[in-house]
């Protein structure tokens, strides 16, 4: 079915097609329906089967999810949460707690004891720790157990819908310490009457597990997923005890969230409030950064004001000034985007940052020389003044050099100060390129032309 056909705006038609749609597509359809009618949105939401309601809720934007938590009954939410994996159960319970602690407690009390223990365990982890993203549902087997016995348990678990997305079996010892990981596609070639201990001993080091610690930073875990092309990774706790697993869908969410945060932060936008329907709140949040930008713009204007006599003597300077500032700003933005992304991905370490700065400075100088020649010739022919072409050419080189140097240095300095490089980098760089561009251009004009 084509992608555009998966979004259904008619509430009744959506309910008719519900069994053939993925929760993500249902959520997208609900978002469209809510734009037209909030009443229809809640009507469809309340009619969703319990087995998919939880997954649909998780796919909704934050602001719609909050509305849904308030509108849906405790019984509906309890049934929806009961159908989810432990990590998703914990996420929904914590989100509802922020809105209504009493309602969250009643939903929690409605779950079985096993789910409650898992939720309490996962809530102990900090938001940026791997343990907060793991699910405790996995397929494990004791070393002394035969393959046949474990496969029978897996069959029963699948029949009861207790396990999903199983790709390997994790082998543990008597103390639940992880000792091996075997893909199911490898498992089928062995004699099912053999014990896992025998299989491991006969294939030494082949099934050595790759794992992460439960207190490891989730961003570091995400980098490992990308580096080693992982689909799932086991999580271990104290003394290597198997705690759970993290799947690729959760890591994709982490990567998308980080990318979105960086994009918003570089633009001076607060992600948390952008999904809010309160336009005044959004406007206020954006205004804070615009106020800072206003201050930097005033600084640039003060620099221009220092050379008012020079500008009056050569009106052409007023025409060419924006070109110098614009080229510096764009070159700096290119460098800044590359540096912030590479720092986030771990491609640049502070100890080896000199090479990165040299690279960006070289690129900026090369482009500076290229566009100095181009703009110098244009200014000469435009205003029939050779010296004016020299002025803007030299200024172009100076400003693009500063754009490359500061565009590479500012994120590294912020990183060293334990400040997210995406926050404030754009404002600082714009200030530098504007002031350096205007000052160098007008000072050179004053010295050479007057």
SENU-947160 format. One record per residue (C-alpha): residue number from 0; chain; y, x, z. Coordinates in nm, 3 decimals, padded with zeros to 5 digits. Example, Ala and Ser with C-alpha at 12.3 -4.5 7.8 and 13.67 -1.06 7.14 Angstrom:
<nodes>
{seq 0&mol A&north -00.450&east 01.230&up 00.780}
{seq 1&mol A&north -00.106&east 01.367&up 00.714}
</nodes>
This chain:
<nodes>
{seq 0&mol A&north 00.000&east 00.000&up 00.000}
{seq 1&mol A&north 00.346&east 00.145&up -00.090}
{seq 2&mol A&north 00.554&east 00.261&up 00.205}
{seq 3&mol A&north 00.830&east 00.005&up 00.145}
{seq 4&mol A&north 00.576&east -00.281&up 00.169}
{seq 5&mol A&north 00.475&east -00.177&up 00.523}
{seq 6&mol A&north 00.801&east -00.304&up 00.673}
{seq 7&mol A&north 00.783&east -00.683&up 00.713}
{seq 8&mol A&north 01.103&east -00.862&up 00.811}
{seq 9&mol A&north 00.954&east -01.211&up 00.842}
{seq 10&mol A&north 00.821&east -01.266&up 01.200}
{seq 11&mol A&north 00.540&east -01.504&up 01.105}
{seq 12&mol A&north 00.423&east -01.292&up 00.813}
{seq 13&mol A&north 00.423&east -00.987&up 01.039}
{seq 14&mol A&north 00.195&east -01.163&up 01.286}
{seq 15&mol A&north -00.037&east -01.267&up 01.003}
{seq 16&mol A&north -00.066&east -00.907&up 00.879}
{seq 17&mol A&north -00.074&east -00.749&up 01.225}
{seq 18&mol A&north -00.439&east -00.637&up 01.217}
{seq 19&mol A&north -00.392&east -00.440&up 00.894}
{seq 20&mol A&north -00.079&east -00.254&up 01.009}
{seq 21&mol A&north -00.040&east 00.072&up 01.199}
{seq 22&mol A&north 00.155&east 00.050&up 01.530}
{seq 23&mol A&north 00.426&east 00.269&up 01.377}
{seq 24&mol A&north 00.479&east 00.025&up 01.090}
{seq 25&mol A&north 00.479&east -00.269&up 01.331}
{seq 26&mol A&north 00.750&east -00.096&up 01.535}
{seq 27&mol A&north 00.960&east -00.034&up 01.223}
{seq 28&mol A&north 00.924&east -00.399&up 01.125}
{seq 29&mol A&north 01.023&east -00.511&up 01.475}
{seq 30&mol A&north 01.331&east -00.291&up 01.459}
{seq 31&mol A&north 01.438&east -00.465&up 01.139}
{seq 32&mol A&north 01.363&east -00.808&up 01.287}
{seq 33&mol A&north 01.567&east -00.729&up 01.600}
{seq 34&mol A&north 01.870&east -00.653&up 01.382}
{seq 35&mol A&north 01.851&east -01.009&up 01.248}
{seq 36&mol A&north 01.741&east -01.191&up 01.562}
{seq 37&mol A&north 01.661&east -01.065&up 01.910}
{seq 38&mol A&north 01.484&east -01.394&up 01.978}
{seq 39&mol A&north 01.239&east -01.333&up 01.690}
{seq 40&mol A&north 01.192&east -00.976&up 01.810}
{seq 41&mol A&north 01.074&east -01.091&up 02.153}
{seq 42&mol A&north 00.869&east -01.373&up 01.996}
{seq 43&mol A&north 00.664&east -01.127&up 01.789}
{seq 44&mol A&north 00.641&east -00.875&up 02.073}
{seq 45&mol A&north 00.490&east -01.132&up 02.311}
{seq 46&mol A&north 00.236&east -01.234&up 02.046}
{seq 47&mol A&north 00.103&east -00.882&up 01.988}
{seq 48&mol A&north -00.260&east -00.817&up 02.093}
{seq 49&mol A&north -00.296&east -00.620&up 02.419}
{seq 50&mol A&north -00.488&east -00.339&up 02.247}
{seq 51&mol A&north -00.192&east -00.243&up 02.025}
{seq 52&mol A&north 00.108&east -00.360&up 02.231}
{seq 53&mol A&north 00.129&east -00.034&up 02.427}
{seq 54&mol A&north 00.119&east 00.182&up 02.114}
{seq 55&mol A&north 00.385&east -00.033&up 01.948}
{seq 56&mol A&north 00.610&east -00.001&up 02.254}
{seq 57&mol A&north 00.583&east 00.379&up 02.239}
{seq 58&mol A&north 00.690&east 00.375&up 01.873}
{seq 59&mol A&north 01.005&east 00.170&up 01.941}
{seq 60&mol A&north 01.345&east 00.340&up 01.993}
{seq 61&mol A&north 01.439&east 00.394&up 02.357}
{seq 62&mol A&north 01.695&east 00.112&up 02.372}
{seq 63&mol A&north 01.452&east -00.145&up 02.228}
{seq 64&mol A&north 01.173&east -00.025&up 02.455}
{seq 65&mol A&north 01.394&east -00.082&up 02.758}
{seq 66&mol A&north 01.469&east -00.438&up 02.641}
{seq 67&mol A&north 01.097&east -00.496&up 02.591}
{seq 68&mol A&north 01.013&east -00.374&up 02.943}
{seq 69&mol A&north 01.258&east -00.622&up 03.088}
{seq 70&mol A&north 01.141&east -00.916&up 02.873}
{seq 71&mol A&north 00.763&east -00.875&up 02.884}
{seq 72&mol A&north 00.572&east -01.008&up 03.183}
{seq 73&mol A&north 00.396&east -00.790&up 03.437}
{seq 74&mol A&north 00.061&east -00.921&up 03.313}
{seq 75&mol A&north 00.134&east -00.829&up 02.952}
{seq 76&mol A&north 00.259&east -00.483&up 03.039}
{seq 77&mol A&north -00.038&east -00.419&up 03.268}
{seq 78&mol A&north -00.285&east -00.509&up 02.992}
{seq 79&mol A&north -00.091&east -00.297&up 02.742}
{seq 80&mol A&north -00.083&east 00.008&up 02.970}
{seq 81&mol A&north -00.453&east -00.032&up 03.050}
{seq 82&mol A&north -00.535&east 00.019&up 02.679}
{seq 83&mol A&north -00.352&east 00.352&up 02.655}
{seq 84&mol A&north -00.453&east 00.712&up 02.718}
{seq 85&mol A&north -00.350&east 00.862&up 03.051}
{seq 86&mol A&north -00.050&east 01.057&up 02.917}
{seq 87&mol A&north 00.095&east 00.747&up 02.748}
{seq 88&mol A&north 00.021&east 00.535&up 03.056}
{seq 89&mol A&north 00.220&east 00.778&up 03.267}
{seq 90&mol A&north 00.513&east 00.779&up 03.021}
{seq 91&mol A&north 00.545&east 00.399&up 03.024}
{seq 92&mol A&north 00.509&east 00.369&up 03.403}
{seq 93&mol A&north 00.781&east 00.633&up 03.456}
{seq 94&mol A&north 01.014&east 00.467&up 03.205}
{seq 95&mol A&north 00.974&east 00.128&up 03.372}
{seq 96&mol A&north 01.031&east 00.290&up 03.714}
{seq 97&mol A&north 01.376&east 00.400&up 03.598}
{seq 98&mol A&north 01.462&east 00.038&up 03.515}
{seq 99&mol A&north 01.274&east -00.158&up 03.779}
{seq 100&mol A&north 01.072&east 00.019&up 04.047}
{seq 101&mol A&north 00.921&east -00.302&up 04.181}
{seq 102&mol A&north 00.795&east -00.409&up 03.838}
{seq 103&mol A&north 00.650&east -00.063&up 03.776}
{seq 104&mol A&north 00.470&east -00.074&up 04.110}
{seq 105&mol A&north 00.313&east -00.412&up 04.031}
{seq 106&mol A&north 00.194&east -00.285&up 03.691}
{seq 107&mol A&north 00.053&east 00.026&up 03.856}
{seq 108&mol A&north -00.128&east -00.185&up 04.119}
{seq 109&mol A&north -00.286&east -00.387&up 03.839}
{seq 110&mol A&north -00.462&east -00.083&up 03.692}
{seq 111&mol A&north -00.803&east 00.037&up 03.801}
{seq 112&mol A&north -00.835&east 00.315&up 04.058}
{seq 113&mol A&north -00.929&east 00.584&up 03.804}
{seq 114&mol A&north -00.618&east 00.517&up 03.595}
{seq 115&mol A&north -00.401&east 00.518&up 03.907}
{seq 116&mol A&north -00.531&east 00.859&up 04.016}
{seq 117&mol A&north -00.473&east 01.005&up 03.670}
{seq 118&mol A&north -00.118&east 00.869&up 03.656}
{seq 119&mol A&north -00.035&east 01.005&up 04.002}
{seq 120&mol A&north -00.175&east 01.344&up 03.900}
{seq 121&mol A&north 00.023&east 01.364&up 03.575}
{seq 122&mol A&north 00.347&east 01.251&up 03.743}
{seq 123&mol A&north 00.339&east 01.567&up 03.955}
{seq 124&mol A&north 00.423&east 01.783&up 03.654}
{seq 125&mol A&north 00.776&east 01.868&up 03.550}
{seq 126&mol A&north 00.898&east 01.723&up 03.220}
{seq 127&mol A&north 00.883&east 02.060&up 03.041}
{seq 128&mol A&north 00.534&east 02.158&up 03.165}
{seq 129&mol A&north 00.222&east 02.132&up 02.949}
{seq 130&mol A&north 00.050&east 01.919&up 03.213}
{seq 131&mol A&north 00.304&east 01.641&up 03.161}
{seq 132&mol A&north 00.188&east 01.604&up 02.800}
{seq 133&mol A&north -00.188&east 01.625&up 02.846}
{seq 134&mol A&north -00.435&east 01.339&up 02.849}
{seq 135&mol A&north -00.729&east 01.357&up 03.083}
{seq 136&mol A&north -00.966&east 01.176&up 02.844}
{seq 137&mol A&north -01.185&east 01.438&up 02.675}
{seq 138&mol A&north -01.546&east 01.521&up 02.589}
{seq 139&mol A&north -01.694&east 01.784&up 02.821}
{seq 140&mol A&north -02.046&east 01.895&up 02.912}
{seq 141&mol A&north -02.204&east 02.112&up 03.181}
{seq 142&mol A&north -02.354&east 02.441&up 03.068}
{seq 143&mol A&north -02.704&east 02.341&up 03.185}
{seq 144&mol A&north -02.686&east 02.009&up 02.995}
{seq 145&mol A&north -02.867&east 01.966&up 02.662}
{seq 146&mol A&north -02.676&east 01.879&up 02.349}
{seq 147&mol A&north -02.876&east 01.559&up 02.314}
{seq 148&mol A&north -02.778&east 01.439&up 02.662}
{seq 149&mol A&north -02.411&east 01.500&up 02.602}
{seq 150&mol A&north -02.416&east 01.332&up 02.259}
{seq 151&mol A&north -02.568&east 01.020&up 02.420}
{seq 152&mol A&north -02.279&east 01.014&up 02.668}
{seq 153&mol A&north -02.031&east 01.053&up 02.381}
{seq 154&mol A&north -02.188&east 00.757&up 02.198}
{seq 155&mol A&north -02.154&east 00.537&up 02.505}
{seq 156&mol A&north -01.793&east 00.645&up 02.559}
{seq 157&mol A&north -01.705&east 00.567&up 02.199}
{seq 158&mol A&north -01.873&east 00.226&up 02.220}
{seq 159&mol A&north -01.666&east 00.146&up 02.529}
{seq 160&mol A&north -01.348&east 00.278&up 02.358}
{seq 161&mol A&north -01.303&east 00.534&up 02.635}
{seq 162&mol A&north -01.256&east 00.830&up 02.398}
{seq 163&mol A&north -01.061&east 00.875&up 02.075}
{seq 164&mol A&north -00.987&east 01.160&up 01.838}
{seq 165&mol A&north -01.274&east 01.376&up 01.963}
{seq 166&mol A&north -01.314&east 01.699&up 01.769}
{seq 167&mol A&north -01.498&east 01.930&up 02.010}
{seq 168&mol A&north -01.695&east 01.949&up 02.328}
{seq 169&mol A&north -01.561&east 02.157&up 02.617}
{seq 170&mol A&north -01.830&east 02.342&up 02.814}
{seq 171&mol A&north -01.770&east 02.380&up 03.187}
{seq 172&mol A&north -01.959&east 02.542&up 03.473}
{seq 173&mol A&north -02.047&east 02.397&up 03.816}
{seq 174&mol A&north -01.686&east 02.449&up 03.933}
{seq 175&mol A&north -01.545&east 02.271&up 03.625}
{seq 176&mol A&north -01.415&east 02.601&up 03.490}
{seq 177&mol A&north -01.378&east 02.604&up 03.111}
{seq 178&mol A&north -01.618&east 02.856&up 02.958}
{seq 179&mol A&north -01.651&east 02.749&up 02.592}
{seq 180&mol A&north -01.528&east 02.511&up 02.323}
{seq 181&mol A&north -01.751&east 02.399&up 02.036}
{seq 182&mol A&north -01.640&east 02.195&up 01.737}
{seq 183&mol A&north -01.857&east 01.892&up 01.663}
{seq 184&mol A&north -01.907&east 02.019&up 01.309}
{seq 185&mol A&north -02.059&east 02.336&up 01.457}
{seq 186&mol A&north -02.256&east 02.143&up 01.717}
{seq 187&mol A&north -02.466&east 01.952&up 01.463}
{seq 188&mol A&north -02.636&east 02.268&up 01.331}
{seq 189&mol A&north -02.803&east 02.347&up 01.664}
{seq 190&mol A&north -03.125&east 02.211&up 01.811}
{seq 191&mol A&north -03.021&east 01.909&up 02.018}
{seq 192&mol A&north -03.285&east 01.995&up 02.276}
{seq 193&mol A&north -03.115&east 02.327&up 02.354}
{seq 194&mol A&north -02.882&east 02.360&up 02.648}
{seq 195&mol A&north -02.522&east 02.463&up 02.596}
{seq 196&mol A&north -02.588&east 02.774&up 02.803}
{seq 197&mol A&north -02.850&east 02.886&up 02.550}
{seq 198&mol A&north -02.618&east 02.817&up 02.256}
{seq 199&mol A&north -02.335&east 03.013&up 02.415}
{seq 200&mol A&north -02.557&east 03.310&up 02.503}
{seq 201&mol A&north -02.697&east 03.328&up 02.150}
{seq 202&mol A&north -02.349&east 03.313&up 01.997}
{seq 203&mol A&north -02.153&east 03.544&up 02.225}
{seq 204&mol A&north -01.773&east 03.525&up 02.185}
{seq 205&mol A&north -01.799&east 03.275&up 01.896}
{seq 206&mol A&north -01.709&east 02.979&up 02.116}
{seq 207&mol A&north -01.461&east 03.153&up 02.343}
{seq 208&mol A&north -01.205&east 02.881&up 02.430}
{seq 209&mol A&north -00.838&east 02.895&up 02.338}
{seq 210&mol A&north -00.643&east 02.716&up 02.611}
{seq 211&mol A&north -00.302&east 02.678&up 02.775}
{seq 212&mol A&north -00.211&east 02.662&up 03.143}
{seq 213&mol A&north -00.098&east 02.333&up 03.291}
{seq 214&mol A&north 00.233&east 02.484&up 03.409}
{seq 215&mol A&north 00.312&east 02.651&up 03.076}
{seq 216&mol A&north 00.638&east 02.555&up 02.907}
{seq 217&mol A&north 00.571&east 02.284&up 02.648}
{seq 218&mol A&north 00.796&east 02.458&up 02.394}
{seq 219&mol A&north 00.572&east 02.766&up 02.415}
{seq 220&mol A&north 00.269&east 02.542&up 02.368}
{seq 221&mol A&north 00.432&east 02.392&up 02.058}
{seq 222&mol A&north 00.482&east 02.741&up 01.915}
{seq 223&mol A&north 00.112&east 02.814&up 01.967}
{seq 224&mol A&north 00.018&east 02.494&up 01.784}
{seq 225&mol A&north 00.228&east 02.605&up 01.489}
{seq 226&mol A&north 00.119&east 02.969&up 01.500}
{seq 227&mol A&north -00.255&east 02.903&up 01.524}
{seq 228&mol A&north -00.259&east 02.572&up 01.329}
{seq 229&mol A&north -00.412&east 02.379&up 01.619}
{seq 230&mol A&north -00.499&east 02.009&up 01.628}
{seq 231&mol A&north -00.584&east 01.997&up 01.998}
{seq 232&mol A&north -00.589&east 02.243&up 02.285}
{seq 233&mol A&north -00.752&east 02.223&up 02.631}
{seq 234&mol A&north -00.534&east 02.254&up 02.940}
{seq 235&mol A&north -00.658&east 02.447&up 03.243}
{seq 236&mol A&north -00.528&east 02.459&up 03.599}
{seq 237&mol A&north -00.608&east 02.667&up 03.906}
{seq 238&mol A&north -00.879&east 02.929&up 03.840}
{seq 239&mol A&north -00.934&east 02.804&up 03.486}
{seq 240&mol A&north -01.045&east 02.453&up 03.585}
{seq 241&mol A&north -01.040&east 02.213&up 03.286}
{seq 242&mol A&north -00.768&east 01.953&up 03.345}
{seq 243&mol A&north -00.719&east 01.777&up 03.013}
{seq 244&mol A&north -00.610&east 01.832&up 02.655}
{seq 245&mol A&north -00.295&east 01.815&up 02.445}
{seq 246&mol A&north -00.321&east 01.667&up 02.096}
{seq 247&mol A&north -00.111&east 01.741&up 01.790}
{seq 248&mol A&north 00.065&east 01.401&up 01.793}
{seq 249&mol A&north 00.228&east 01.487&up 02.125}
{seq 250&mol A&north 00.330&east 01.830&up 01.996}
{seq 251&mol A&north 00.483&east 01.677&up 01.683}
{seq 252&mol A&north 00.692&east 01.457&up 01.915}
{seq 253&mol A&north 00.805&east 01.767&up 02.106}
{seq 254&mol A&north 00.901&east 01.953&up 01.788}
{seq 255&mol A&north 01.090&east 01.651&up 01.650}
{seq 256&mol A&north 01.268&east 01.600&up 01.981}
{seq 257&mol A&north 01.377&east 01.965&up 01.997}
{seq 258&mol A&north 01.498&east 01.962&up 01.637}
{seq 259&mol A&north 01.692&east 01.641&up 01.696}
{seq 260&mol A&north 01.849&east 01.777&up 02.015}
{seq 261&mol A&north 01.960&east 02.094&up 01.836}
{seq 262&mol A&north 02.112&east 01.898&up 01.550}
{seq 263&mol A&north 02.301&east 01.666&up 01.786}
{seq 264&mol A&north 02.414&east 01.948&up 02.015}
{seq 265&mol A&north 02.552&east 02.154&up 01.728}
{seq 266&mol A&north 02.750&east 01.848&up 01.620}
{seq 267&mol A&north 02.869&east 01.776&up 01.975}
{seq 268&mol A&north 02.680&east 01.447&up 01.993}
{seq 269&mol A&north 02.486&east 01.316&up 02.295}
{seq 270&mol A&north 02.139&east 01.207&up 02.174}
{seq 271&mol A&north 02.080&east 00.994&up 02.484}
{seq 272&mol A&north 02.370&east 00.763&up 02.404}
{seq 273&mol A&north 02.344&east 00.747&up 02.022}
{seq 274&mol A&north 02.079&east 00.474&up 02.032}
{seq 275&mol A&north 02.292&east 00.265&up 02.266}
{seq 276&mol A&north 02.441&east -00.056&up 02.134}
{seq 277&mol A&north 02.753&east -00.004&up 02.346}
{seq 278&mol A&north 02.996&east 00.136&up 02.088}
{seq 279&mol A&north 03.259&east 00.217&up 02.353}
{seq 280&mol A&north 03.013&east 00.441&up 02.541}
{seq 281&mol A&north 02.920&east 00.625&up 02.221}
{seq 282&mol A&north 03.287&east 00.665&up 02.127}
{seq 283&mol A&north 03.372&east 00.810&up 02.471}
{seq 284&mol A&north 03.090&east 01.064&up 02.455}
{seq 285&mol A&north 03.193&east 01.180&up 02.109}
{seq 286&mol A&north 03.558&east 01.190&up 02.213}
{seq 287&mol A&north 03.483&east 01.458&up 02.475}
{seq 288&mol A&north 03.380&east 01.705&up 02.205}
{seq 289&mol A&north 03.659&east 01.593&up 01.974}
{seq 290&mol A&north 03.904&east 01.667&up 02.257}
{seq 291&mol A&north 03.770&east 02.024&up 02.276}
{seq 292&mol A&north 03.800&east 02.051&up 01.897}
{seq 293&mol A&north 04.159&east 01.932&up 01.925}
{seq 294&mol A&north 04.231&east 02.217&up 02.164}
{seq 295&mol A&north 04.088&east 02.476&up 01.925}
{seq 296&mol A&north 04.281&east 02.320&up 01.636}
{seq 297&mol A&north 04.604&east 02.354&up 01.836}
{seq 298&mol A&north 04.525&east 02.724&up 01.890}
{seq 299&mol A&north 04.488&east 02.770&up 01.515}
{seq 300&mol A&north 04.816&east 02.584&up 01.461}
{seq 301&mol A&north 04.991&east 02.814&up 01.709}
{seq 302&mol A&north 04.872&east 03.113&up 01.505}
{seq 303&mol A&north 05.014&east 02.953&up 01.189}
{seq 304&mol A&north 05.341&east 02.883&up 01.373}
{seq 305&mol A&north 05.384&east 03.256&up 01.439}
{seq 306&mol A&north 05.430&east 03.306&up 01.066}
{seq 307&mol A&north 05.651&east 03.009&up 00.978}
{seq 308&mol A&north 05.911&east 03.232&up 00.811}
{seq 309&mol A&north 05.644&east 03.400&up 00.599}
{seq 310&mol A&north 05.512&east 03.060&up 00.485}
{seq 311&mol A&north 05.865&east 02.941&up 00.402}
{seq 312&mol A&north 05.920&east 03.252&up 00.190}
{seq 313&mol A&north 05.589&east 03.206&up 00.002}
{seq 314&mol A&north 05.492&east 02.838&up -00.031}
{seq 315&mol A&north 05.177&east 02.950&up -00.212}
{seq 316&mol A&north 05.043&east 03.070&up 00.125}
{seq 317&mol A&north 05.030&east 02.711&up 00.254}
{seq 318&mol A&north 04.826&east 02.614&up -00.051}
{seq 319&mol A&north 04.575&east 02.900&up -00.014}
{seq 320&mol A&north 04.535&east 02.897&up 00.367}
{seq 321&mol A&north 04.273&east 02.618&up 00.378}
{seq 322&mol A&north 04.057&east 02.811&up 00.130}
{seq 323&mol A&north 04.034&east 03.115&up 00.358}
{seq 324&mol A&north 03.953&east 02.906&up 00.666}
{seq 325&mol A&north 03.703&east 02.686&up 00.478}
{seq 326&mol A&north 03.508&east 02.979&up 00.333}
{seq 327&mol A&north 03.489&east 03.145&up 00.675}
{seq 328&mol A&north 03.380&east 02.822&up 00.841}
{seq 329&mol A&north 03.106&east 02.752&up 00.587}
{seq 330&mol A&north 02.973&east 03.108&up 00.596}
{seq 331&mol A&north 02.969&east 03.099&up 00.976}
{seq 332&mol A&north 02.786&east 02.764&up 00.978}
{seq 333&mol A&north 02.515&east 02.908&up 00.752}
{seq 334&mol A&north 02.465&east 03.206&up 00.984}
{seq 335&mol A&north 02.479&east 02.988&up 01.295}
{seq 336&mol A&north 02.217&east 02.744&up 01.166}
{seq 337&mol A&north 01.977&east 03.026&up 01.080}
{seq 338&mol A&north 02.023&east 03.204&up 01.414}
{seq 339&mol A&north 01.991&east 02.892&up 01.632}
{seq 340&mol A&north 01.674&east 02.786&up 01.451}
{seq 341&mol A&north 01.516&east 03.133&up 01.468}
{seq 342&mol A&north 01.597&east 03.164&up 01.838}
{seq 343&mol A&north 01.442&east 02.822&up 01.902}
{seq 344&mol A&north 01.128&east 02.918&up 01.709}
{seq 345&mol A&north 01.099&east 03.251&up 01.895}
{seq 346&mol A&north 01.146&east 03.456&up 01.576}
{seq 347&mol A&north 01.433&east 03.652&up 01.732}
{seq 348&mol A&north 01.407&east 03.825&up 02.069}
{seq 349&mol A&north 01.719&east 03.939&up 02.255}
{seq 350&mol A&north 01.580&east 04.292&up 02.279}
{seq 351&mol A&north 01.552&east 04.319&up 01.899}
{seq 352&mol A&north 01.857&east 04.117&up 01.801}
{seq 353&mol A&north 02.053&east 04.407&up 01.645}
{seq 354&mol A&north 01.855&east 04.386&up 01.322}
{seq 355&mol A&north 01.931&east 04.014&up 01.292}
{seq 356&mol A&north 02.304&east 04.076&up 01.346}
{seq 357&mol A&north 02.304&east 04.360&up 01.090}
{seq 358&mol A&north 02.132&east 04.139&up 00.836}
{seq 359&mol A&north 02.383&east 03.855&up 00.876}
{seq 360&mol A&north 02.681&east 04.092&up 00.871}
{seq 361&mol A&north 02.554&east 04.255&up 00.550}
{seq 362&mol A&north 02.506&east 03.915&up 00.383}
{seq 363&mol A&north 02.854&east 03.806&up 00.493}
{seq 364&mol A&north 03.016&east 04.128&up 00.368}
{seq 365&mol A&north 02.838&east 04.098&up 00.034}
{seq 366&mol A&north 02.958&east 03.739&up -00.008}
{seq 367&mol A&north 03.300&east 03.840&up 00.122}
{seq 368&mol A&north 03.340&east 04.105&up -00.149}
{seq 369&mol A&north 03.209&east 03.868&up -00.417}
{seq 370&mol A&north 03.442&east 03.581&up -00.332}
{seq 371&mol A&north 03.733&east 03.818&up -00.260}
{seq 372&mol A&north 03.719&east 03.927&up -00.624}
{seq 373&mol A&north 03.680&east 03.570&up -00.750}
{seq 374&mol A&north 03.957&east 03.422&up -00.533}
{seq 375&mol A&north 04.182&east 03.725&up -00.582}
{seq 376&mol A&north 04.174&east 03.678&up -00.958}
{seq 377&mol A&north 04.225&east 03.301&up -00.926}
{seq 378&mol A&north 04.527&east 03.346&up -00.693}
{seq 379&mol A&north 04.677&east 03.612&up -00.925}
{seq 380&mol A&north 04.646&east 03.392&up -01.233}
{seq 381&mol A&north 04.746&east 03.074&up -01.047}
{seq 382&mol A&north 05.071&east 03.207&up -00.898}
{seq 383&mol A&north 05.123&east 03.505&up -01.131}
{seq 384&mol A&north 05.141&east 03.746&up -00.836}
{seq 385&mol A&north 04.898&east 04.039&up -00.817}
{seq 386&mol A&north 04.977&east 04.117&up -00.454}
{seq 387&mol A&north 04.894&east 03.761&up -00.352}
{seq 388&mol A&north 04.549&east 03.808&up -00.504}
{seq 389&mol A&north 04.506&east 04.128&up -00.298}
{seq 390&mol A&north 04.616&east 03.949&up 00.021}
{seq 391&mol A&north 04.371&east 03.663&up -00.009}
{seq 392&mol A&north 04.095&east 03.899&up -00.124}
{seq 393&mol A&north 04.124&east 04.125&up 00.182}
{seq 394&mol A&north 04.158&east 03.824&up 00.411}
{seq 395&mol A&north 03.844&east 03.671&up 00.260}
{seq 396&mol A&north 03.646&east 03.988&up 00.338}
{seq 397&mol A&north 03.776&east 04.000&up 00.696}
{seq 398&mol A&north 03.707&east 03.633&up 00.766}
{seq 399&mol A&north 03.357&east 03.628&up 00.616}
{seq 400&mol A&north 03.273&east 03.944&up 00.810}
{seq 401&mol A&north 03.387&east 03.778&up 01.135}
{seq 402&mol A&north 03.194&east 03.462&up 01.040}
{seq 403&mol A&north 02.872&east 03.660&up 00.994}
{seq 404&mol A&north 02.919&east 03.874&up 01.305}
{seq 405&mol A&north 03.024&east 03.598&up 01.543}
{seq 406&mol A&north 02.792&east 03.341&up 01.385}
{seq 407&mol A&north 02.503&east 03.572&up 01.474}
{seq 408&mol A&north 02.639&east 03.697&up 01.808}
{seq 409&mol A&north 02.755&east 03.373&up 01.973}
{seq 410&mol A&north 02.406&east 03.210&up 01.989}
{seq 411&mol A&north 02.256&east 03.535&up 02.122}
{seq 412&mol A&north 02.521&east 03.567&up 02.394}
{seq 413&mol A&north 02.469&east 03.204&up 02.498}
{seq 414&mol A&north 02.093&east 03.260&up 02.507}
{seq 415&mol A&north 02.141&east 03.565&up 02.730}
{seq 416&mol A&north 02.350&east 03.349&up 02.965}
{seq 417&mol A&north 02.066&east 03.092&up 02.976}
{seq 418&mol A&north 02.278&east 02.841&up 02.785}
{seq 419&mol A&north 02.123&east 02.649&up 02.497}
{seq 420&mol A&north 02.260&east 02.826&up 02.183}
{seq 421&mol A&north 02.300&east 02.491&up 02.008}
{seq 422&mol A&north 02.553&east 02.376&up 02.269}
{seq 423&mol A&north 02.909&east 02.489&up 02.204}
{seq 424&mol A&north 02.824&east 02.741&up 01.929}
{seq 425&mol A&north 02.991&east 02.536&up 01.656}
{seq 426&mol A&north 03.316&east 02.489&up 01.849}
{seq 427&mol A&north 03.339&east 02.858&up 01.941}
{seq 428&mol A&north 03.262&east 02.974&up 01.588}
{seq 429&mol A&north 03.511&east 02.734&up 01.427}
{seq 430&mol A&north 03.779&east 02.864&up 01.662}
{seq 431&mol A&north 03.705&east 03.225&up 01.566}
{seq 432&mol A&north 03.693&east 03.168&up 01.189}
{seq 433&mol A&north 04.010&east 02.956&up 01.188}
{seq 434&mol A&north 04.214&east 03.197&up 01.399}
{seq 435&mol A&north 04.085&east 03.512&up 01.227}
{seq 436&mol A&north 04.124&east 03.353&up 00.884}
{seq 437&mol A&north 04.479&east 03.229&up 00.935}
{seq 438&mol A&north 04.596&east 03.539&up 01.124}
{seq 439&mol A&north 04.452&east 03.792&up 00.878}
{seq 440&mol A&north 04.583&east 03.603&up 00.575}
{seq 441&mol A&north 04.934&east 03.546&up 00.708}
{seq 442&mol A&north 04.968&east 03.891&up 00.867}
{seq 443&mol A&north 04.860&east 04.062&up 00.545}
{seq 444&mol A&north 05.104&east 03.842&up 00.355}
{seq 445&mol A&north 05.386&east 03.938&up 00.591}
{seq 446&mol A&north 05.310&east 04.310&up 00.558}
{seq 447&mol A&north 05.238&east 04.322&up 00.184}
{seq 448&mol A&north 05.453&east 04.048&up 00.034}
{seq 449&mol A&north 05.771&east 04.062&up 00.246}
</nodes>
